[in-house]
Amino acid sequence: MTQACTELPILYTFRRCPYAIRARMAIAAHGVAVTQVEVALKSKPAELLALSPKGTVPVLRLPNGAVLAQSLEIMAWAAGDADLFDADALELLGENDGSFKQALDLYKYAQRHPEFPAWVYRQRGVVFLVRLERILAVQLFLAGDEGGALDWAIMPFVRQFAGVDADWFGAAPFPALREWLARWQASPLFLAVMARVA
Ligand SMILES: N[C@@H](CCC(=O)N[C@@H](CS)C(=O)NCC(=O)O)C(=O)O
C-alpha cells in the first residue's frame, strides 16, 4: 500500500537571522509542521530566489504555492491570525525593525563605519532599549503578563544587541530587560528553534 505523502510548507531560514528566529519561534510555539531549509546567505539557492527575488530569509512556501516573504507575515500565518499584532504592537515593531535594527547593524559592524565610534551607534539603539525597559519594569512581557508573539518578534534583535558587548549590557541600567532576555534565552522554545538542523 502506498502512503499518501502530505506536502509540508517549506521554510527557508538562516539559523542566526533575527527575522528567521522570530518566525521559527512562532511556528514552533503554535506546533505547526514545516520543512526547514537552512540557507547559506552567501550562496542562496535558486529556488529561494525564484520564490522571492529580494532574496531575504525567512521565506515560507505553502503547499498551494503561496509565498510569504516577510517574517511578521509568517508569524501571523503560524498563529492563524491575520491581526496578530494590534496598532500599538505594530508601532513598537516598526521601531524595532526600523531605527533599532539600523543602530544594531552599525553598532555590530562599527569597524566598517569608522565615521563614529561604536558607542555612538550603541547610543542610537539605547533609545529603544529604554522604551522596552519602561514597559518591562511594570509587566513581565511586552504584551502584558503573558509572553507571546510580540516578545518573539523583538527578543532576537535585543539578543544580538546585547551580544555585541556583553559586559556593557550586563552593567547597563536595564534590569527588567536583562531579566526578560535571560528568561527567553533559557526558554525551551528559544532553545528548540536554535538547535542546529541536521
Ligand atoms: N523584512 C524582512 C527582512 C529579512 C532580512 O533582512 N533577513 C536578512 C537576514 S537576517 C537577509 O536575508 N538578508 C539578505 C542577505 O544577507 O543577503 C523580514 O521581516 O523577513
PDBQT file of the ligand as one rigid body, heavy atoms in Angstrom, charges set to zero:
ROOT
HETATM    1  N1  LIG A 201      11.729  42.439   6.267  1.00  0.00    +0.000 N 
HETATM    2  C1  LIG A 201      12.296  41.120   6.167  1.00  0.00    +0.000 C 
HETATM    3  C2  LIG A 201      13.786  41.216   6.478  1.00  0.00    +0.000 C 
HETATM    4  C3  LIG A 201      14.512  39.882   6.431  1.00  0.00    +0.000 C 
HETATM    5  C4  LIG A 201      16.032  40.077   6.337  1.00  0.00    +0.000 C 
HETATM    6  O1  LIG A 201      16.541  41.180   6.084  1.00  0.00    +0.000 OA
HETATM    7  N2  LIG A 201      16.771  38.966   6.513  1.00  0.00    +0.000 N 
HETATM    8  C5  LIG A 201      18.212  39.035   6.341  1.00  0.00    +0.000 C 
HETATM    9  C6  LIG A 201      18.954  38.037   7.194  1.00  0.00    +0.000 C 
HETATM   10  S1  LIG A 201      18.848  38.399   8.917  1.00  0.00    +0.000 SA
HETATM   11  C7  LIG A 201      18.548  38.642   4.916  1.00  0.00    +0.000 C 
HETATM   12  O2  LIG A 201      18.036  37.687   4.406  1.00  0.00    +0.000 OA
HETATM   13  N3  LIG A 201      19.421  39.416   4.268  1.00  0.00    +0.000 N 
HETATM   14  C8  LIG A 201      19.834  39.137   2.929  1.00  0.00    +0.000 C 
HETATM   15  C9  LIG A 201      21.284  38.864   2.809  1.00  0.00    +0.000 C 
HETATM   16  O3  LIG A 201      22.009  38.951   3.822  1.00  0.00    +0.000 OA
HETATM   17  O4  LIG A 201      21.726  38.554   1.702  1.00  0.00    +0.000 OA
HETATM   18  C10 LIG A 201      11.546  40.177   7.118  1.00  0.00    +0.000 C 
HETATM   19  O5  LIG A 201      10.915  40.671   8.076  1.00  0.00    +0.000 OA
HETATM   20  O6  LIG A 201      11.530  38.961   6.891  1.00  0.00    +0.000 OA
ENDROOT
TORSDOF 0
